[in-house]
Amino acid sequence: MTGGPMRRAAALLLGVCLLWPAPPVSAAERGPVGWASAGPGTTGGAGGRTWTVDTRAELKEALANGGEPTAPKVIRVVGDINGHEGDDGSLLGEQDYAPGYDLGTYMSCFGEDGSAWSDTRFDHCKRQRQLRQTGSNREKAQIQLTVPSNTTLVGAGRDARLLGVFLTVNTGRNIIVRGLHLEAPVDHFTGWSPDDGTHGSWNARFDALTVITGRNIWIDHCTFTDGRFPDREAPPGFHGERVQRHDGLLDIEDGSDFVTVSDSRFEDHDKAILIGSGDGRGDRDRGHLKVTFARNLFDGIGQRAPRVRFGQVHAVNNVHRGRPPLYALGVGVESAIFSERNVFRYPGAAPSVALAAYGGERFHDTGSWFNGRPARLNAVASGLGLGSDVGWDPADVYDYRPLTSPSAVERYVLRHAGAGRPDGRP
C-alpha cells in the first residue's frame, strides 16, 4: 500500500513491541461474553486478509477490501488516523467545508436570547443557514467511515487512535472493534434548536461510533473520549452555557442486536451511550437491542451510561465514578435492564443518581454497590415507579461469571479496561 511510508517503516523497526495486539490473542480466542456470543457468535474477520493502515485513505481502502467489503478481513491501525485528513495528507477544517461560515454570525440570527431563528434578522442569516447545512454534509462525507460485515478493526500497539472519525456500522454483521482510542468528532456545524427542552439545545451530529441495524458486534478494550476537544473548552453559547459540539460516544439503534461492549473506557463526556432510535420507533427496535455491558469504566460521564429504549440490556461489573452525574442508567420506553454487581463511586452523592426513569416501567439490580455499601437500586427503582420483574435473566441466555466483590470489580476494571491495557481473566 502507498502512503505513510515513514510511519510504517518506524513501526516495522519496532517489530512486535509496537505491533503487539491489544488485547492479546487469547481474548479473541475466547470470544466475547454476553449477547455478542449469541446466535452464530462474533468472530469478525478471522481467517481473512490482513491490512495494516496508518492514514485515512488507507483505512478507507482496507474497509473496501479490494472490492469485496464483506469478505473476512483484519485491519490493523498503526498510530493516529485523523478523519479530517485529505487524500494529500492535509487536515481539513471548518473553512474547507464551508468557506465564510462563522458560528458567532450564525448564532446572531437567533437573537440575543436564542429564542427564534429569522432569515431576515440580518442580511447574512439566510446565507449562514445555507453554509451550515452544506458544511455539515461535507464534513459528514469526509469523516464518516463505515465498517462492513466480517471485519476486525484492531489497534496495533498501545497508541492506535481514530481522531475525529465518525465510525459507523450500517447493516453490518459479525464485526469486532478492539484496542482503539476513539476520539469523538467535533461537529463544526452543530445546530441550535430553540424549542428543544426548556431553553433550547445544541444538537451535534456525529458520534465516535454508531451501530445502525448491526448484528453480532463486539466492542472490546476501546477508549471513548472527547480527547483534545473537551466540552469545557467549547465557545460560549446561549444562556451562559457552552456550545455543544459533540453528540454521543456510542449509539446503538435501528434494530441492532447481539452486541457486547466489554473492558472499555468512557471518559469525560456528557451524553455517553444511547440505545434505541426513539420512543416512537418500536416498529424497528421492539424485540431487538440485546446488548451486554461488561467490565467497563464510566469516568466523568454526565448521563446515558447507558440510556436504553426497548431492548434487553445486561450491565454487569461496570465501574461508574467521578463527578456525580445527572444519572447513570436511564430506563426508557419498554426497556428491560438487568443490572448486576456494578460499582458506583460518587462521593457525597445519594444512590438515586445511579438511576433515572424516562418512560420505562421495569428495572432489576442484583448486588450493586454505591460508595462501598449495598446500592439497593431496586428500592430506588421502586421510588421511581419501576417494577423489578424485567422478564429475563442473562444466566438463562448465555454463560458468564461475574466478579462478586466491589474490590474485585474495581481492581479488574481499573487495570484492564481501555485501549492498550492487558487482557484479564475475571
C-alpha positions in Angstrom: 0.0 0.0 0.0 1.0 3.6 -0.5 1.0 6.5 1.9 2.6 6.9 5.3 5.8 5.1 4.5 7.9 6.7 7.1 5.5 5.9 9.9 5.1 2.3 8.7 8.9 1.9 8.4 9.3 3.0 12.0 6.5 0.6 13.1 8.2 -2.3 11.4 11.5 -1.5 13.0 10.0 -1.7 16.4 8.6 -5.1 15.5 6.4 -7.0 17.8 6.8 -4.3 20.6 4.8 -1.8 18.6 2.6 -4.2 16.7 1.7 -6.2 19.8 -2.1 -6.7 19.5 -4.2 -5.1 22.2 -5.6 -7.0 23.9 -3.6 -10.3 23.4 -4.8 -13.0 21.1 -6.1 -15.0 24.0 -9.1 -12.7 24.3 -10.0 -13.2 20.7 -9.7 -17.0 21.0 -12.1 -16.9 23.9 -14.5 -14.7 22.1 -17.0 -12.3 23.6 -19.1 -12.7 26.7 -22.7 -11.8 26.6 -25.1 -11.1 23.8 -22.4 -11.0 21.1 -21.9 -14.7 21.7 -25.5 -15.4 20.8 -26.6 -16.9 17.5 -23.6 -17.6 15.2 -21.4 -15.7 17.6 -18.9 -12.9 16.7 -15.6 -13.8 15.1 -15.0 -10.6 12.9 -12.6 -11.0 10.1 -10.8 -14.1 11.4 -9.1 -16.0 8.6 -9.4 -13.3 6.1 -6.9 -10.8 4.5 -4.8 -8.7 6.9 -4.3 -4.9 6.3 -2.0 -2.6 8.2 -3.0 1.1 7.8 -1.8 4.5 9.2 -3.7 7.0 7.1 -7.4 7.7 6.5 -7.1 6.9 2.8 -5.5 3.5 3.6 -8.2 2.8 6.2 -10.9 3.6 3.7 -9.2 1.3 1.1 -8.9 -1.5 3.7 -12.6 -1.3 4.5 -13.4 -1.7 0.8 -11.2 -4.8 0.9 -10.3 -4.8 -2.8 -13.9 -4.6 -4.0 -15.1 -7.3 -1.6 -16.1 -5.3 1.5 -18.0 -8.1 3.3 -15.3 -10.7 2.8 -13.4 -11.5 6.1 -10.6 -9.1 6.9 -8.5 -7.9 9.8 -7.5 -4.2 9.7 -4.6 -3.2 12.0 -4.4 0.5 12.8 -1.0 2.0 13.5 -0.7 5.3 15.3 -3.1 8.2 14.6 -5.7 8.3 11.8 -7.5 11.6 11.5 -10.9 11.8 10.0 -10.2 15.2 8.6 -7.1 14.1 6.7 -7.4 14.8 3.0 -6.0 12.5 0.3 -3.0 14.7 0.0 -2.3 14.4 3.8 -3.5 17.9 4.7 -6.0 18.4 7.5 -9.4 19.9 6.6 -11.2 22.4 8.8 -14.4 24.4 9.0 -13.5 26.8 6.2 -12.6 24.0 3.9 -16.1 22.6 4.3 -18.0 25.9 4.2 -15.9 29.0 3.3 -17.5 32.0 5.0 -19.3 30.2 7.8 -19.0 31.6 11.3 -20.5 30.2 14.4 -21.0 33.6 16.1 -22.6 35.0 13.0 -24.9 32.0 12.8 -25.9 32.5 16.4 -26.7 36.2 15.9 -29.7 35.1 13.7 -31.5 33.7 16.7 -31.4 37.0 18.6 -29.5 37.6 21.9 -31.6 35.1 23.9 -31.5 32.4 21.2 -35.3 32.2 21.1 -36.1 32.1 17.4 -34.3 32.0 14.0 -35.1 34.5 11.4 -33.7 34.6 7.8 -34.4 38.3 7.8 -33.0 39.3 11.2 -29.7 40.3 9.4 -28.7 40.2 5.7 -26.3 37.4 6.4 -28.7 35.0 8.0 -30.0 33.1 5.0 -26.5 32.6 3.8 -25.3 31.4 7.1 -28.1 28.9 7.3 -27.2 27.5 3.9 -23.5 27.4 4.7 -24.2 25.5 7.9 -26.2 22.9 6.1 -23.7 22.5 3.3 -20.7 22.4 5.6 -22.4 19.7 7.8 -23.0 17.5 4.9 -19.4 17.9 3.6 -17.9 17.2 7.0 -20.0 14.1 7.3 -18.9 12.8 3.9 -15.3 13.4 4.9 -15.2 11.9 8.4 -17.7 9.0 8.2 -16.1 5.6 7.7 -18.4 2.6 7.6 -17.3 -0.9 8.8 -18.8 -3.7 6.7 -19.6 -7.2 7.8 -16.9 -9.8 8.7 -14.4 -7.2 9.9 -12.0 -7.0 12.8 -10.7 -3.4 13.3 -7.9 -3.5 15.8 -5.3 -1.2 17.2 -1.8 -2.3 16.6 0.1 -1.2 19.7 -0.9 0.9 22.7 -1.3 4.2 20.8 -3.6 3.5 17.9 -6.1 6.3 17.7 -9.0 7.3 15.4 -9.2 11.1 15.8 -12.4 12.8 14.7 -13.6 9.8 12.8 -17.3 9.2 12.6 -17.1 5.4 12.7 -20.4 3.6 11.7 -21.8 0.2 11.3 -24.7 0.2 8.8 -26.5 -3.2 8.5 -23.1 -4.9 9.1 -22.8 -8.2 10.8 -20.1 -10.1 12.6 -17.8 -7.1 13.5 -15.1 -6.7 16.1 -13.7 -3.3 17.1 -10.9 -3.7 19.6 -7.9 -1.9 21.1 -8.6 1.6 19.7 -8.7 5.1 21.2 -11.8 6.7 19.7 -11.8 10.5 20.0 -15.3 11.8 19.3 -15.7 14.1 16.3 -16.2 17.8 16.8 -19.2 19.0 14.8 -18.1 22.3 13.2 -21.7 22.9 12.2 -23.6 22.0 15.3 -27.2 23.4 15.2 -29.1 25.3 17.8 -32.8 24.2 18.4 -34.7 26.9 20.4 -37.6 24.6 21.0 -35.7 21.6 22.3 -36.1 21.5 26.0 -36.8 24.3 28.4 -34.3 26.9 27.0 -33.2 25.3 23.7 -30.4 22.9 23.0 -27.5 22.3 20.7 -27.7 19.2 18.5 -24.4 17.9 17.3 -24.5 15.3 14.5 -21.6 12.8 15.0 -20.8 10.0 17.4 -17.5 8.3 17.9 -19.2 5.1 16.9 -22.8 4.4 15.7 -24.2 1.0 15.2 -27.3 1.0 12.9 -29.1 -2.2 12.2 -25.9 -4.1 13.1 -25.9 -7.7 14.4 -23.3 -9.6 16.4 -21.0 -6.7 17.2 -18.2 -6.9 19.8 -16.6 -3.7 21.0 -13.7 -4.6 23.3 -10.8 -2.8 25.0 -11.6 0.6 23.5 -11.3 4.1 25.0 -14.0 6.6 24.1 -13.3 10.2 24.9 -13.6 13.9 23.7 -9.8 13.9 23.8 -8.2 17.1 22.6 -11.6 19.0 22.5 -13.3 18.8 25.9 -16.7 20.4 26.3 -15.3 22.8 28.9 -13.2 24.5 26.1 -16.0 24.9 23.7 -17.0 28.5 22.7 -19.7 30.3 24.7 -23.3 29.8 23.6 -26.7 30.9 24.8 -27.9 31.3 28.4 -24.3 31.3 29.7 -23.6 27.7 28.6 -21.1 26.3 26.2 -21.8 25.3 22.7 -22.3 21.5 22.5 -20.0 20.3 19.6 -20.2 16.6 20.5 -23.0 14.1 20.2 -22.7 10.7 21.8 -19.7 8.4 22.3 -21.6 5.3 21.2 -25.1 4.9 19.9 -26.8 1.5 19.1 -30.1 1.8 17.3 -32.5 0.8 14.5 -33.0 -2.8 15.4 -29.4 -3.6 16.1 -28.9 -6.9 18.0 -26.4 -9.1 19.8 -23.9 -6.5 20.9 -21.3 -6.7 23.6 -19.3 -3.8 24.9 -16.5 -5.1 27.2 -13.4 -3.9 29.0 -13.7 -0.4 27.6 -13.5 3.1 29.0 -15.9 6.0 28.5 -14.3 9.2 29.8 -15.1 12.9 30.3 -18.3 13.2 28.2 -21.8 14.4 28.9 -24.2 12.1 27.0 -22.3 8.8 26.5 -24.4 5.9 25.2 -27.9 5.8 23.7 -29.6 2.6 22.9 -32.7 2.8 20.8 -33.8 5.1 17.9 -36.6 7.0 19.7 -39.7 6.5 21.8 -41.8 6.1 18.7 -39.6 3.6 16.9 -40.9 0.4 18.4 -41.6 -0.9 14.9 -37.9 -1.1 14.4 -36.5 -1.7 17.9 -39.0 -3.8 19.7 -37.6 -7.3 20.2 -34.1 -6.3 19.3 -31.4 -4.2 21.0 -30.0 -7.0 23.0 -26.8 -5.6 24.5 -24.3 -6.5 27.2 -22.0 -4.1 29.0 -19.3 -6.0 30.9 -16.4 -4.6 33.0 -16.4 -1.1 31.5 -15.3 2.1 33.2 -17.5 5.2 33.1 -15.4 8.0 34.4 -16.7 11.6 34.4 -19.8 10.8 32.4 -22.7 13.2 32.8 -25.6 10.9 31.8 -26.5 7.9 29.5 -24.2 5.2 30.8 -26.3 3.9 29.1 -29.8 5.3 28.4 -32.0 2.5 27.0 -35.2 2.3 25.0 -36.6 -1.1 24.2 -34.2 -4.0 24.3 -32.8 -6.4 26.8 -29.6 -4.9 28.3 -27.3 -6.6 30.8 -24.9 -4.3 32.7 -22.5 -6.3 34.8 -19.3 -5.5 36.7 -19.0 -1.9 35.4 -17.5 0.9 37.4 -19.0 4.4 37.5 -17.0 7.1 39.1 -16.1 10.8 39.0 -18.3 13.8 39.4 -21.9 12.9 40.3 -23.9 12.6 37.0 -27.4 13.7 36.2 -27.9 9.9 36.2 -26.0 6.8 35.1 -28.6 4.2 34.0 -31.6 5.6 32.1 -34.7 3.4 31.9 -36.5 4.3 28.8 -39.6 3.1 27.0 -40.1 -0.7 27.1 -36.6 -1.3 28.2 -35.6 -4.3 30.3 -32.3 -3.5 32.1 -30.7 -6.3 34.2 -28.1 -4.5 36.3 -25.7 -6.8 38.2 -22.8 -6.2 40.6 -21.9 -2.8 39.3 -19.8 -0.3 41.4 -20.8 3.4 41.7 -18.2 5.8 43.3 -19.8 9.2 43.6 -18.6 10.8 46.9 -21.2 12.9 48.6 -24.0 11.8 46.3 -27.0 9.6 47.0 -27.7 6.3 45.2 -30.6 8.0 43.4 -28.1 9.4 40.9 -27.5 5.9 39.6 -30.9 5.6 38.0 -33.5 7.7 36.1 -36.8 6.8 34.6 -37.6 8.1 31.1 -40.9 6.3 30.3 -39.7 2.9 31.3 -41.6 0.6 33.7 -39.1 -2.1 34.7 -35.6 -2.4 36.2 -33.8 -5.0 38.2 -30.5 -4.9 40.1 -28.6 -7.7 41.8 -25.8 -6.9 44.3 -24.5 -3.5 43.1 -22.6 -1.2 45.5 -22.7 2.6 46.0 -19.8 4.3 47.7 -18.8 0.9 49.2 -22.2 0.0 50.5 -25.1 -2.0 49.0 -26.7 0.3 46.5 -30.3 -1.1 47.0 -31.1 0.1 43.5 -34.3 -1.9 43.4 -35.6 0.4 46.2 -34.5 3.4 44.2 -36.3 2.0 41.1 -39.5 1.4 43.2 -39.4 5.0 44.2 -39.4 5.9 40.6 -42.4 3.7 39.9 -40.5 0.9 38.3 -41.2 -2.8 38.8 -38.4 -5.2 39.4 -39.5 -8.0 37.0 -37.8 -7.3 33.7 -38.9 -10.6 32.2 -35.5 -12.2 31.6 -32.3 -13.3 33.3 -28.9 -13.3 31.5 -28.0 -16.6 33.1 -30.8 -18.2 31.1 -29.3 -16.9 27.8 -25.5 -17.1 28.0 -22.7 -18.3 30.2 -20.8 -15.8 32.2 -19.1 -15.5 35.6 -19.4 -12.1 37.4 -17.0 -10.8 39.9 -18.7 -10.8 43.3 -17.0 -8.2 45.4 -16.6 -4.4 44.8 -12.9 -4.6 45.4 -12.5 -7.3 42.7 -14.6 -5.4 40.2 -12.7 -2.1 40.7 -9.3 -3.9 40.7 -10.1 -5.6 37.4 -11.7 -2.7 35.6 -9.1 -0.1 36.6 -6.3 -2.4 35.4 -7.8 -3.9 32.3 -10.5 -1.6 30.8 -9.4 0.6 27.9 -7.2 0.6 24.8 -3.7 -0.6 25.3 -4.4 -2.3 28.5 -3.7 -6.0 29.1 -6.4 -8.6 28.8 -7.5 -10.2 32.1 -9.5 -13.2 33.2 -12.3 -12.2 35.5 
